[in-house]
């Protein structure tokens, strides 16, 4: 029985990992075994990073809203509770953009809910 060498499919599978490891330093981009190890790790970090990005942006929006609300004598939690009480449904991203880019409109919103 002839010896089975690494044929088309094996080469294809290895090239996939080497392509993924393009741009890595040292043997990590050229040696298949190392390329696969660092490639798998990078995919795991990328997956985790996509979840972290959502948390990080929400934290940033909250910090911005809190800073803007305190300029008008309210805390973040009081502002959010007043918005809910007045049935104003605006998400934190939009509220943060309003506070940073249009402080006059944010001030009007704060006056409207606190009145």
C-alpha positions as CSV (number, residue, x, y, z in Angstrom):
1,X,0.0,0.0,0.0
2,X,1.5,3.4,-1.0
3,X,2.4,5.9,1.7
4,X,-0.2,8.7,2.0
5,X,1.6,12.1,1.8
6,X,0.1,15.4,2.7
7,X,-1.9,16.2,-0.4
8,X,-4.1,19.0,-1.6
9,X,-6.5,19.1,1.4
10,X,-3.7,19.1,4.0
11,X,-1.8,21.9,2.2
12,X,-5.1,23.9,1.9
13,X,-5.7,23.5,5.6
14,X,-2.2,24.6,6.6
15,X,-2.2,27.5,4.2
16,X,-5.5,28.7,5.9
17,X,-3.7,29.0,9.2
18,X,-0.6,30.6,7.7
19,X,-2.7,33.2,6.0
20,X,-4.4,34.0,9.3
21,X,-1.0,34.4,10.9
22,X,0.2,36.9,8.3
23,X,1.9,39.9,10.0
24,X,2.9,38.0,13.1
25,X,6.5,38.2,14.2
26,X,9.2,35.6,14.1
27,X,8.3,31.9,13.5
28,X,4.7,32.7,14.4
29,X,3.9,33.6,10.7
30,X,6.0,31.0,9.0
31,X,5.9,27.7,11.0
32,X,2.6,25.9,10.7
33,X,2.5,24.6,14.3
34,X,3.2,28.0,15.9
35,X,1.0,29.8,13.4
36,X,-1.9,27.6,14.3
37,X,-1.3,28.1,18.1
38,X,-1.1,31.9,17.8
39,X,-4.0,31.9,15.3
40,X,-6.3,30.1,17.6
41,X,-5.3,32.4,20.4
42,X,-5.9,35.5,18.3
43,X,-9.4,34.3,17.3
44,X,-10.2,33.7,21.0
45,X,-9.0,37.2,21.9
46,X,-11.0,38.7,19.0
47,X,-14.2,37.0,20.2
48,X,-13.6,38.2,23.7
49,X,-12.7,41.7,22.4
50,X,-16.0,42.0,20.5
51,X,-17.9,41.5,23.8
52,X,-15.6,43.9,25.7
53,X,-16.0,46.7,23.1
54,X,-19.7,46.8,23.9
55,X,-19.1,47.1,27.6
56,X,-16.4,49.7,27.2
57,X,-18.5,52.0,25.0
58,X,-21.5,51.7,27.4
59,X,-19.2,52.8,30.3
60,X,-17.9,55.7,28.2
61,X,-21.4,56.9,27.4
62,X,-22.4,56.7,31.1
63,X,-19.3,58.7,32.1
64,X,-20.1,61.4,29.5
65,X,-23.8,61.6,30.5
66,X,-22.8,61.8,34.2
67,X,-20.3,64.6,33.6
68,X,-22.9,66.6,31.6
69,X,-25.7,66.0,34.1
70,X,-23.6,67.1,37.0
71,X,-23.0,70.5,35.3
72,X,-26.8,71.0,35.6
73,X,-27.0,69.8,39.2
74,X,-28.1,66.2,38.7
75,X,-26.4,62.9,39.0
76,X,-26.5,60.2,36.3
77,X,-28.8,58.0,38.2
78,X,-31.3,60.8,39.0
79,X,-31.3,61.9,35.3
80,X,-32.0,58.4,34.1
81,X,-34.8,57.9,36.6
82,X,-36.4,61.2,35.7
83,X,-36.2,60.3,32.0
84,X,-37.9,57.0,32.7
85,X,-40.5,58.7,34.9
86,X,-41.3,61.2,32.1
87,X,-41.5,58.4,29.5
88,X,-38.6,59.8,27.5
89,X,-37.0,56.8,25.8
90,X,-33.6,57.8,24.6
91,X,-30.7,55.3,24.7
92,X,-27.4,56.1,26.4
93,X,-25.5,56.4,23.1
94,X,-27.8,59.1,21.8
95,X,-27.9,60.9,25.1
96,X,-24.1,60.9,25.2
97,X,-23.9,62.3,21.7
98,X,-26.4,65.0,22.7
99,X,-24.4,65.9,25.8
100,X,-21.1,66.1,23.9
101,X,-22.1,67.7,20.5
102,X,-25.3,69.7,21.5
103,X,-25.0,70.9,25.1
104,X,-27.8,73.4,24.6
105,X,-30.3,70.7,23.6
106,X,-29.0,68.5,26.5
107,X,-29.6,71.4,28.9
108,X,-33.2,71.8,27.6
109,X,-33.8,68.1,28.0
110,X,-32.5,68.3,31.6
111,X,-34.8,71.3,32.4
112,X,-37.8,69.5,30.8
113,X,-37.4,66.4,33.0
114,X,-36.5,68.2,36.2
115,X,-39.5,70.6,35.9
